[in-house]
Amino acid sequence: MRIHRQSMLFVSLSLTTLGTITSANHVIALSQSSASSQTVTTSQNILAQSTQLSPKCVYDTRKTVQTVKSQKGRVTLIANNYVIVTEGVNGTRFVTCNLPDAFKTEGKAIVFSGEVKEIYPNERLVATPFKITAIASSTPTPTPTQSIQSLPNGDYRFCSKSPSADTGNGDTGYCYVFNKRGNRLVGDFYDSRSLGEVSACVSGTLNNKTVRGESVELVGDIGNRNIPPNSRGNRLVNWDSQGYLKVARATQIGRNATTGSRKIRYRDAVLKLDGFYRYSQSAKGAPTNCINR
């Protein structure tokens, strides 16, 4: 079945993404074709499961200031409103007027097109008004730990929460900013809520999604006031509340000359990066050595 491009306003020559898009009337399957002609094939199986978009939108009276095409994002709940957050370190938030109920799921990965609407003067909204013209489920961006061992040598930043959940300080959750040389990693692991003050330098060998080696932490200043309970023993204990980093065999190896903080060395450390996401490279860079910092 061949449908002319003029009848599908949200399909452009640049939209060659393989997948399914839900239009206001039905679901269509988009297939990549030559530049001279684009073929749109209707899938009867998908039609039976189609989710229609509402023909009316409370934002219809607002001026369209921008159009969005084939943008990846996720659905999240903010102040009792389902909001679309685009992929990226500083994801844009959109509050929609016609998000189908089938997509109202926390963390649901989607690809969508639509119209960005104006914000009136002195108006305060949880996100930018948006009218969806096309939407489909999307395969989430693979967690970067699946390919971390194949990454070239260099500096990287990984965090436990998706970049699309960015709260404005550049990263979210627990993060690891590290330097990679072969399968050897050295980096700072920290809680982003503390703006990096609660941190530990972790160095070791990467095996699949786990770094095994040792860790060094400054204790008693702005960050942690004390080492984790029982961390002086040989049994690994949680360094953070989520158990991403586990440490053991803690010993004091000195003090910071400026703050007087105790420098604690954990001779056993295991950092699990399973489920972490890759962010853009951190501006502060990664350490190259934990002991001589």
SEKEPA-633635 format. One record per residue (C-alpha): residue number from 1; residue in three letters; x, y, z. Coordinates in steps of 0.001 Angstrom, whole numbers, plus 524288, in hexadecimal, padded with zeros to 5 digits. Example, Ala and Ser with C-alpha at 12.3 -4.5 7.8 and 13.67 -1.06 7.14 Angstrom:
2
lodren, bami, x, y, z
1, ALA, 8300C, 7EE6C, 81E78
2, SER, 83566, 7FBDC, 81BE4
***
This chain:
293
lodren, bami, x, y, z
1, MET, 80000, 80000, 80000
2, ARG, 805D8, 80D42, 7FC2C
3, ILE, 801BF, 819D0, 802D6
4, HIS, 80575, 82729, 7FD37
5, ARG, 80E05, 82F8F, 805D5
6, GLN, 8049D, 83B26, 804A0
7, SER, 7FA81, 833B5, 80C9C
8, MET, 803DA, 83117, 817D4
9, LEU, 807D3, 83E40, 81D7D
10, PHE, 81135, 838BE, 82788
11, VAL, 81903, 83093, 81DF9
12, SER, 82465, 837B2, 81796
13, LEU, 82F50, 83391, 80E73
14, SER, 83885, 8338C, 819FA
15, LEU, 83011, 82A1A, 821D5
16, THR, 835A9, 81CF8, 81DF7
17, THR, 8355A, 81680, 82B35
18, LEU, 8315F, 8084A, 82B5B
19, GLY, 82671, 80618, 834E3
20, THR, 8182E, 808CC, 8374C
21, ILE, 8119B, 815F7, 838D7
22, THR, 803F6, 8183E, 83E17
23, SER, 7FCCF, 822D1, 83639
24, ALA, 7EFF6, 82938, 839DA
25, ASN, 7E8CF, 81ECB, 83237
26, HIS, 7F0D6, 8125C, 8329D
27, VAL, 7FE27, 80C31, 83424
28, ILE, 806E2, 80B7A, 82839
29, ALA, 813DE, 804FF, 825EB
30, LEU, 81E7A, 80DA3, 8207A
31, SER, 82883, 8074B, 817A5
32, GLN, 834D5, 80D6B, 8126E
33, SER, 834B6, 81023, 803C2
34, SER, 83BE2, 817DE, 7F95C
35, ALA, 83C9A, 826A3, 7F9C7
36, SER, 8337E, 827BF, 7EE16
37, SER, 82860, 82014, 7F42E
38, GLN, 8248D, 81BC9, 801D6
39, THR, 81B9B, 81030, 803AC
40, VAL, 81285, 80F40, 80F51
41, THR, 80D6F, 8017F, 811B8
42, THR, 8016F, 7FF62, 81A21
43, SER, 80296, 7F3E7, 82362
44, GLN, 7F5A8, 7ED1B, 825EB
45, ASN, 7FB06, 7E6C2, 8323B
46, ILE, 7FED5, 7F3D9, 837E5
47, LEU, 7F1EE, 7FA0F, 833D6
48, ALA, 7EAE6, 7F06D, 83C9E
49, GLN, 7F2A9, 7F599, 84830
50, SER, 7F2D0, 803F0, 84443
51, THR, 7F15A, 80EC2, 84E44
52, GLN, 7EB13, 81AEE, 848E6
53, LEU, 7EF82, 82891, 84C52
54, SER, 7E52D, 831F5, 850F6
55, PRO, 7E0CB, 83ACC, 845AF
56, LYS, 7DF5E, 84631, 84F12
57, CYS, 7E9CB, 84C82, 85767
58, VAL, 7E89F, 8570E, 861BF
59, TYR, 7F4C0, 85D21, 85BC7
60, ASP, 7EEC9, 85EBB, 84E29
61, THR, 7EC96, 86D39, 85064
62, ARG, 7FAD9, 86F5A, 85393
63, LYS, 804D3, 87330, 84969
64, THR, 80DDA, 8685C, 84496
65, VAL, 81BCC, 86D03, 846C8
66, GLN, 82316, 860DA, 84258
67, THR, 820E1, 85356, 83CC5
68, VAL, 82750, 846E3, 84198
69, LYS, 82941, 83AE2, 8390D
70, SER, 82D77, 82D29, 83CCE
71, GLN, 832BA, 83142, 84A12
72, LYS, 835FE, 826CC, 8540A
73, GLY, 831E1, 828B1, 8620E
74, ARG, 82BB7, 822D1, 86E21
75, VAL, 81F13, 824D1, 87571
76, THR, 8201E, 828D9, 883A2
77, LEU, 8169D, 82D75, 88E19
78, ILE, 818FE, 83B3A, 8934E
79, ALA, 80F5D, 841FD, 89C80
80, ASN, 80490, 83872, 89896
81, ASN, 806D2, 83B61, 88A2D
82, TYR, 80C44, 831B2, 8806A
83, VAL, 81761, 838E6, 879C2
84, ILE, 81FF9, 83543, 86E3D
85, VAL, 82E7B, 83786, 87078
86, THR, 8373C, 83701, 8647D
87, GLU, 843AC, 82F04, 86472
88, GLY, 85065, 835DC, 867B5
89, VAL, 857A7, 83B54, 87360
90, ASN, 84ED6, 84747, 873EE
91, GLY, 84219, 8416E, 86F2A
92, THR, 836E6, 84A8B, 86B8D
93, ARG, 82A15, 8487A, 872B5
94, PHE, 81D07, 848AD, 86B96
95, VAL, 80F95, 84833, 871EB
96, THR, 8062B, 842F6, 867D5
97, CYS, 7F7B5, 844B0, 86563
98, ASN, 7F58B, 837AE, 85EB4
99, LEU, 7FE93, 82D37, 86409
100, PRO, 7F76C, 82042, 8622A
101, ASP, 7F481, 8187D, 86E71
102, ALA, 7FC82, 80D23, 86913
103, PHE, 808B4, 8158D, 86A3F
104, LYS, 80628, 81A8B, 8780A
105, THR, 81062, 811F9, 87E5E
106, GLU, 81BCE, 816E2, 88673
107, GLY, 82885, 8156F, 87EEC
108, LYS, 8222B, 810D9, 87235
109, ALA, 82B50, 812DB, 866B3
110, ILE, 82509, 8195B, 85AF7
111, VAL, 827AC, 81FEB, 84DFA
112, PHE, 81EB8, 82B34, 84AB5
113, SER, 81BBA, 836C2, 841E8
114, GLY, 8139A, 842C6, 844A9
115, GLU, 811F4, 85142, 84678
116, VAL, 8184F, 8596E, 85123
117, LYS, 80E88, 8638C, 855C0
118, GLU, 810DF, 87110, 85B3D
119, ILE, 81145, 87408, 869BC
120, TYR, 80920, 87FD2, 86D7F
121, PRO, 80F62, 88B27, 87511
122, ASN, 80FC6, 888F3, 883C7
123, GLU, 80B5D, 87AE1, 881F4
124, ARG, 811AB, 87049, 88A2B
125, LEU, 810C3, 86244, 8855D
126, VAL, 817D1, 855B9, 888FA
127, ALA, 81CA4, 854EA, 87AE3
128, THR, 81B1F, 85AE8, 86D5E
129, PRO, 80D9A, 85909, 86729
130, PHE, 80DDF, 84EFF, 85C3F
131, LYS, 8045E, 848A4, 852AE
132, ILE, 80802, 83B01, 84E16
133, THR, 80607, 83814, 83FAF
134, ALA, 80C7F, 82AAD, 83FCD
135, ILE, 8114B, 8217F, 84A60
136, ALA, 81647, 81392, 84B9D
137, SER, 81D28, 80AF9, 85560
138, SER, 82BCF, 80B2C, 853DF
139, THR, 836D6, 80238, 85797
140, PRO, 83DCC, 808C1, 86323
141, THR, 84B91, 80D49, 860E4
142, PRO, 853EF, 80190, 864DD
143, THR, 85A7E, 8031D, 871D3
144, PRO, 86879, 806D7, 86E91
145, THR, 86E86, 7FC56, 8771D
146, GLN, 86B0E, 7F2BB, 86C60
147, SER, 87629, 7F84A, 8642F
148, ILE, 87EEE, 7FEF0, 86E24
149, GLN, 88A0E, 7F558, 86C36
150, SER, 88A6C, 7F85B, 85DB0
151, LEU, 88B3C, 80711, 85FCD
152, PRO, 8980C, 80D74, 85B98
153, ASN, 8A14B, 8128D, 865F5
154, GLY, 89D07, 81F8B, 86BA4
155, ASP, 894B9, 82654, 875DD
156, TYR, 8867D, 8228D, 877E0
157, ARG, 87AF5, 82528, 880C5
158, PHE, 87097, 81B12, 8846F
159, CYS, 86506, 81D15, 88D8E
160, SER, 85AE9, 8142F, 8938F
161, LYS, 84F5E, 81BFD, 88E4F
162, SER, 84BE4, 81ED0, 8803A
163, PRO, 85070, 82BF0, 87AAC
164, SER, 84231, 82EC9, 8778E
165, ALA, 83FC2, 82FAB, 88634
166, ASP, 84981, 83AC8, 88782
167, THR, 8463C, 8441D, 892A5
168, GLY, 84EDA, 84F37, 88E04
169, ASN, 85BEE, 84CC6, 8949E
170, GLY, 86153, 8452A, 8890F
171, ASP, 85F90, 83756, 88E17
172, THR, 8564D, 82F6B, 8966D
173, GLY, 8573E, 82432, 89FF2
174, TYR, 8648D, 81E7E, 8A30D
175, CYS, 86EEE, 82194, 898F5
176, TYR, 87C6D, 81C9F, 89552
177, VAL, 88596, 825C3, 88E02
178, PHE, 8911F, 81DA2, 889D6
179, ASN, 89D06, 81C6C, 8813A
180, LYS, 89E01, 80FEF, 8793C
181, ARG, 8AAA4, 80996, 874B9
182, GLY, 8A7F6, 7FC3D, 86F43
183, ASN, 8A02B, 7F532, 879A7
184, ARG, 8A5F5, 7FDC2, 88474
185, LEU, 89CE8, 8083A, 88A26
186, VAL, 89FD4, 8134A, 893AB
187, GLY, 89536, 81CCF, 8977D
188, ASP, 88CD6, 823F7, 8A160
189, PHE, 88039, 81D74, 8A5C4
190, TYR, 876C1, 826F0, 8AC1C
191, ASP, 868CE, 82A1C, 8AFED
192, SER, 86436, 834FC, 8A6CF
193, ARG, 85AFD, 83A22, 8B147
194, SER, 866FA, 83E53, 8B900
195, LEU, 86C84, 84556, 8AD09
196, GLY, 8780C, 83C09, 8AD99
197, GLU, 87BBA, 83E9B, 8BBC1
198, VAL, 8784F, 830B5, 8BFF0
199, SER, 881CC, 82956, 8B760
200, ALA, 88C09, 81EB9, 8B6E0
201, CYS, 896B7, 81C74, 8ACE6
202, VAL, 895AC, 80EAA, 8A778
203, SER, 8A048, 807FC, 89F84
204, GLY, 8A0B6, 7FA3B, 89A5E
205, THR, 89EC3, 7F0B2, 88F59
206, LEU, 89233, 7F050, 88782
207, ASN, 88C19, 7E2F3, 8857E
208, ASN, 87F20, 7E35E, 87E55
209, LYS, 877A5, 7ED92, 8864E
210, THR, 87F83, 7ED55, 892E8
211, VAL, 88BCE, 7F499, 89731
212, ARG, 893F5, 7ED31, 8A12A
213, GLY, 89F44, 7F3A3, 8A81C
214, GLU, 8A076, 7FD85, 8B30C
215, SER, 89B37, 80ABC, 8B731
216, VAL, 89FB1, 81716, 8BE1A
217, GLU, 896D0, 8209D, 8C543
218, LEU, 898AA, 82D46, 8CCC9
219, VAL, 890B4, 82C42, 8D960
220, GLY, 88D1D, 83691, 8E35F
221, ASP, 88BE1, 842F7, 8DB39
222, ILE, 8808B, 846A0, 8D245
223, GLY, 87DC2, 838AD, 8CDCE
224, ASN, 87B9D, 82CC2, 8D64C
225, ARG, 87E7C, 82EED, 8E49F
226, ASN, 8822A, 820D8, 8E741
227, ILE, 88595, 81486, 8DFF0
228, PRO, 87AED, 80A27, 8DE02
229, PRO, 878B0, 80176, 8E9E7
230, ASN, 880D0, 7F4ED, 8E9DE
231, SER, 8889B, 7F953, 8DE03
232, ARG, 89577, 7F6AF, 8E507
233, GLY, 892B7, 7E82A, 8E437
234, ASN, 894F5, 7DEDD, 8D8EF
235, ARG, 886A5, 7DDC2, 8D545
236, LEU, 88189, 7E730, 8CAE5
237, VAL, 87767, 7F0FC, 8CFC9
238, ASN, 86F61, 7FB4E, 8C8D0
239, TRP, 875FF, 8086C, 8C707
240, ASP, 869BB, 80ED2, 8C16F
241, SER, 85B59, 80D10, 8C48D
242, GLN, 858C1, 80567, 8B807
243, GLY, 8642D, 7FC22, 8B93C
244, TYR, 86A76, 7FFBD, 8AC44
245, LEU, 877AC, 800DD, 8B2FF
246, LYS, 87BD6, 7F70A, 8BD42
247, VAL, 88848, 7F8A3, 8C528
248, ALA, 89089, 7F175, 8CF40
249, ARG, 89DC9, 7F1C0, 8D656
250, ALA, 89D67, 80057, 8D957
251, THR, 8A9C6, 806CA, 8DE8A
252, GLN, 8ADAE, 814E9, 8E08A
253, ILE, 8B950, 81892, 8D80D
254, GLY, 8BA77, 82707, 8DB29
255, ARG, 8B37C, 8340D, 8DBCB
256, ASN, 8B03B, 83EA5, 8D225
257, ALA, 8BA0F, 84996, 8D40A
258, THR, 8AFD0, 85448, 8D239
259, THR, 8A3AA, 84F3F, 8D930
260, GLY, 8A96B, 84538, 8E269
261, SER, 89FE4, 83B07, 8DD5B
262, ARG, 8A3E6, 82CEF, 8DF55
263, LYS, 8A809, 825DE, 8D301
264, ILE, 8A22A, 81843, 8D398
265, ARG, 8A6A9, 80D57, 8CAC6
266, TYR, 89DAF, 801C2, 8C86D
267, ARG, 8A69F, 7F70B, 8C3AA
268, ASP, 89AFB, 7EF6F, 8BE73
269, ALA, 890B0, 7F64B, 8B642
270, VAL, 88681, 7F172, 8ACA8
271, LEU, 87EB7, 7FB0E, 8A45A
272, LYS, 8733E, 7F5AB, 89C9E
273, LEU, 86F64, 7FDB9, 890AD
274, ASP, 86444, 7F51A, 88C12
275, GLY, 85917, 7FDD9, 88770
276, PHE, 86126, 80A5D, 8872A
277, TYR, 85F68, 813F4, 87BDE
278, ARG, 869CE, 81B14, 87451
279, TYR, 869A8, 829ED, 8756C
280, SER, 87173, 8342A, 86E41
281, GLN, 87F64, 83586, 8730B
282, SER, 88094, 83C85, 88002
283, ALA, 886A3, 84A03, 87F91
284, LYS, 88EE9, 84757, 88BA3
285, GLY, 8958A, 83B96, 88583
286, ALA, 89947, 82ED4, 88BCD
287, PRO, 8A484, 82BEF, 89529
288, THR, 8B010, 823BA, 890C5
289, ASN, 8B412, 81F2B, 89E4E
290, CYS, 8AC95, 81D4A, 8AAFD
291, ILE, 8B792, 81C89, 8B4DC
292, ASN, 8BF47, 828AC, 8B13F
293, ARG, 8B422, 8325E, 8B0CF
***
